[in-house]
Amino acid sequence: MEITNTEMAAAWEGEADHWVRAADRYDAAAAATWQTFLDQGHVAATDRVLDVGCGTGQSSRDAGVLASAGSVLGVDINQRMLDEAAIRTRRAGQANVRYEWADAQVHRFDVAAFDVVISRYGVMFFADRLAAFANIAAALRPGGRLAVLAWQALDRNPWLVALRAALAVGRDLPSPPLGAPGPFGLADTDAAAAMLTEAGYASIAFVPIEAPMQLGRDTEDAWQYVRGMGLYRGLTEGLGETAKADAIANVKQLISDHTTSAGVMVESASWSITAVRRPHLRVPRSR
């Protein structure tokens, strides 16, 4: 397999074991937002679906249920997560769902092979967004649909703002830049729309989804989940003993403050981004 997005491939390799161990927690955390996205009707019964950045495969399996007379191909840059996806899919008995190790930025998909491309928080990490979305457009049939879920900006996500504040312990943390490979890669709607237009899409729309995230079933479950996050590990690495103890106390207090009868609930904001592949593609230059 050709990989050009090497930095992100290495980053996800470092995260893979945690994501596999915590797969059920990650799926539960975003369940309300993801269900709202699915209820928007992006996948039809006979669709051929491409799921980009499928991770451990919950999004592909859900698409496979909706595309009951169609098929789903889930692709991801990390083989460890795909192995777990395959195990879970075999266990579910979903013969219409399969997986392939691929860097969607450059992978040679069959031309016009899919009716719809979906993604659950998997398309914000491309090193070259224009090249990636143009490549994905070529895999769609003319008139085929793009429907992806991506985070809104940091300041629109109270759960991340609060978690970063808890971990700052007196530090001035830089904000992740909009548009850079990472969680907020598609948060700037004007820039994302311009990029998608150049990549071969029309009828581009951004629909906000604001829904609670469940960090855990209870305080202990949430703490075990949060302490394994890359954000937590990155912002506590190198802290002195006192500062780290303060950071832990702050996070535990944050969890306690958001504990409800439904679990540890925090507010989040995402974009449901939709577009249609134009009938005639002009392959843009990558930047």
Rosetta blueprint (number, residue, H / E / L):
1 M L
2 E L
3 I L
4 T L
5 N L
6 T H
7 E H
8 M H
9 A H
10 A H
11 A H
12 W H
13 E H
14 G H
15 E H
16 A H
17 D H
18 H H
19 W H
20 V H
21 R H
22 A L
23 A H
24 D H
25 R H
26 Y H
27 D H
28 A H
29 A H
30 A L
31 A H
32 A H
33 T H
34 W H
35 Q H
36 T H
37 F H
38 L H
39 D H
40 Q L
41 G L
42 H L
43 V L
44 A L
45 A L
46 T L
47 D L
48 R E
49 V E
50 L E
51 D E
52 V E
53 G L
54 C L
55 G L
56 T L
57 G L
58 Q H
59 S H
60 S H
61 R H
62 D H
63 A H
64 G H
65 V H
66 L H
67 A L
68 S L
69 A L
70 G L
71 S E
72 V E
73 L E
74 G E
75 V E
76 D E
77 I L
78 N L
79 Q H
80 R H
81 M H
82 L H
83 D H
84 E H
85 A H
86 A H
87 I H
88 R H
89 T H
90 R H
91 R H
92 A H
93 G L
94 Q L
95 A L
96 N L
97 V E
98 R E
99 Y E
100 E E
101 W E
102 A L
103 D L
104 A L
105 Q L
106 V L
107 H L
108 R L
109 F L
110 D L
111 V L
112 A L
113 A L
114 F E
115 D E
116 V E
117 V E
118 I E
119 S E
120 R E
121 Y L
122 G L
123 V L
124 M L
125 F L
126 F L
127 A L
128 D L
129 R H
130 L H
131 A H
132 A H
133 F H
134 A H
135 N H
136 I H
137 A H
138 A H
139 A H
140 L E
141 R E
142 P E
143 G E
144 G E
145 R E
146 L E
147 A E
148 V E
149 L E
150 A E
151 W E
152 Q L
153 A L
154 L H
155 D H
156 R H
157 N L
158 P H
159 W H
160 L H
161 V H
162 A H
163 L H
164 R H
165 A H
166 A H
167 L H
168 A H
169 V L
170 G L
171 R L
172 D L
173 L L
174 P L
175 S L
176 P L
177 P L
178 L L
179 G L
180 A L
181 P L
182 G L
183 P L
184 F L
185 G L
186 L L
187 A L
188 D L
189 T H
190 D H
191 A H
192 A H
193 A H
194 A H
195 M H
196 L H
197 T H
198 E H
199 A H
200 G L
201 Y E
202 A E
203 S E
204 I E
205 A E
206 F E
207 V E
208 P E
209 I E
210 E E
211 A E
212 P E
213 M E
214 Q E
215 L E
216 G E
217 R L
218 D L
219 T H
220 E H
221 D H
222 A H
223 W H
224 Q H
225 Y H
226 V H
227 R H
228 G L
229 M L
230 G H
231 L H
232 Y H
233 R H
234 G H
235 L H
236 T H
237 E L
238 G L
239 L L
240 G L
241 E H
242 T H
243 A H
244 K H
245 A H
246 D H
247 A H
248 I H
249 A H
250 N H
251 V H
252 K H
253 Q H
254 L H
255 I H
256 S H
257 D H
258 H L
259 T E
260 T E
261 S L
262 A L
263 G E
264 V E
265 M E
266 V E
267 E E
268 S E
269 A E
270 S E
271 W E
272 S E
273 I E
274 T E
275 A E
276 V E
277 R E
278 R L
279 P L
280 H L
281 L L
282 R L
283 V L
284 P L
285 R L
286 S L
287 R L
